[in-house]
């Protein structure tokens, strides 16, 4: 179906990229996206929601197993 010039313009105006909303963590001053847990500290709103030590250990174990399997 054909679109008019105004419809096409309205669609394209919504394709513009916005800058992500980045905030500094209050305690560590590490930048992170708003309304998301910090990937460095694993905290969201002052609570620890991601166990970063376990995540790092899992990542290194997986990398070692890949390296040894080749």
N, C-alpha and C positions, 0 to 999 in steps of 0.2 A: 504494500500500500504506500502511496506517495505521501510525503510529509511536506507541509508548507515551510517557507523560510523561517517563520517565527517558531514553529515547532522544533525545527532543526537547531535553531539558536538556543532554545530553552534546554534541549538535551545537552548540547555542547557546553553550556554554561555550568552544568553540574559535573562536568568532567575535570574541572580545574582542581589541582591538588592543593590541599591545605597543609600548613605546617603542623606537625604533630605537637600535641600539648605535652611538653616536657616539664617536669617538676623536680626540684631537688629534695632528697630525703632530709627530713628534719634532723635526724641523729647523725647520719654519716655523710651528708652532703653529696650523695651519689645521684646523678640524674636518672630518672625513670619515667615511663609513660604514665599519664594520669589514670587512675582507677585500675591499675594493674600492679601486681607484686613486683618488687625490685628484683631483677635477675642477679644482682650482686649479693644482696643481703638475704633475700627470700622473705622479706617482710612486707606486709600490707597493713596500713593504718596502725603501725606500731606492734603488730602481732606477727610472729613467725608462722608463715603458711607453707613455706617450702623449705625442706631440710636440705640446705645447700651442701653440707658436708657429705651426705649420702649421695647426692646427685653427682658431685665431683668424683667420689669414689667409684660409682657405677660407670661413669664415663671413662675413667682411666682403666678400669678393669676390662671394659669392652674394647678399648683401643689396644690394650696388651694382647687380648685374645685374637684380635684381627691380625696384629703384627706377627704373632707366633704361628698362626694358621697358614701363612703364605709360604 
